[in-house]
């Protein structure tokens, strides 16, 4: 499961793709292991995991000597330092990996700690030898399957603090505290102007003895950085460590839960609140121990992104996309109402803002031309124009556009999910239009499915569908009263949450999604983008 390096200087494993074992990386792996990128090794106590292709056999001799022994991860209640009613002491190897350990040997793993050790090595992108307690082998296998299923190409580690490491013992403890406090840093040999804050002992801000008290040291770093500039902030937990990676277009957040009592209670209703610096759109949540986990209460407040993560066991992984222009559909103002004419060549539509949707629910490209969506707004209505190239249409016989059509999604249809309640993102309205001007409007409440209005709700909206058989394109126009989607009157700068989708063709149907939902349904409000009035 070893991934290529981020910015922490970990060695690249691109050579594995070419079938060559990098120098000093231990014994050569089988062809299957090279392809799958497995870099977790286990001792004979877990030989069954090797047979299942989940790990490799632990190296021996000189190859084993390249691995540095590290303690098992977990938490301790240390008298006078950490108590059950206070912040427990976290034993994490994150700071050791930040300092440069690329090969870790978890030689002494007491019962219950092996799955977390595997998750820690995975999150920090290091090779690891695990010597699990026999009682942990089955659970370790489950963890390795989870990590393997969620392995992705690596992204650079994100940090805005540079720490000039003097390699002293006190500095090691100080780095450990920065990791525990989720102050994302990078060990540097000299000040790096690209980072927001440089921490170097012997400077006015950080005297030579500043690292002797790790707690005060972390507080000093936090104060100098400022909470508004922290890349990650976690609320509702003191035993979860975050690691954030990204490249400006997408990001991956790793959350490691060190409290064993919480790790055993995945059904705990308690959530962890996450605040990230920057605007992101969550694309996927994978939480070990939670088969149907979902992020909730997504908010964009200024240049931050907030959401809640349900309780999980040992590790949760959140994949995010940067919520830049690709996540925003702008809508241009019109002083007059528009004709309900689905013609993109009309003046009001030629200059209208637009986005395209050419991927399916999983974000995979759909063959052929993408769907395009344009938007305008007036003082009374929101207009959405869909332009949908097709190979073959799946049309409902005997259409009745004068009345709402139940289960319209069984045929070709374009859809918009629109919500204005940032406190409850599971509440939104659904609108559908077909090539034959059929329509559906629904009031959705995923927080209370039995109490939602569904089709009994009436928005008062209108549609127009048109088929250009020669060009093999169909067009759908929606006119949605603002009062149906937002209690506030529309105004420039107003933002709503929106999902844009399309179902096309005969079985197997093609599903277009402007923002990937990574699920079996379009109804994943965490994946919606933004509609912005301008």
Secondary structure, DSSP 4 states (H G I P E B T S, - for coil): ------TT-PPP-HHHHTT-PPTTS-SPPPHHHHHHT--EEE-GGGHHHHHTTSSEEPP-HHHHHTSEE-PPPEEE--TTT--TTSPPEEE--HHHHHHT--EEEE----TT-HHHHHHHHHHTT-EEEE---GGGHHHHHHHHHHHHHT-----PBP-SEEEE----HHHHHHHHHHHHTT--EEEESS--TTSSEEE-TTBTTB-TTGGGSHHHHHHHHHHHH-GGG-SEEEES-SSEEEEEEE-SSEEEEEEEE--HHHHT-TT---EEEEEEES-EEEEEEEETTBTT---EEEEEETTEEEEEEE--SSEEEEEEEE-SGGGEEEEEE-SSPPPS---TTSHHHHTSEEEEE-B-TTSPBPSSPPEEEEEEE-SSEEEEEEEEE-SS----SS--TTS--TTGGGSSEEEEEEE--SS-TTEEEEEEE-TTS-EEEEEEETTSGGG--BTT-----EEEEEEETTTTEEEEEEEEEGGGT-SSPP-TT-EEEEEEEEEESSSSPEEEESS---SSSS--GGG-EEEEE-
